[in-house]
């Protein structure tokens, strides 16, 4: 799945945040979203795709609580 981060200057910090949560994260490209950057995220310990999406959604809520207005959005 992909997450769009509107502030590219926070990319390395965001990747570190996800990796500390035991996610596999790397900067990628999503053509439909020219503004910001896309981060490809995988949750290896998730039982299925639904659990992975729920975990990433929770991580994004924590991220946005710590970085208000950072614009992190789950894309797919």
Buried (B, 14 or more C-beta within 10 A) or exposed (E): BBBBBBBEEBBEBBBEBBEEBEBEBEBEEBEEBEEBBBBBBEBEEBEEEEEBBEBBEEBBEEBBEEBEEBEBBBBE
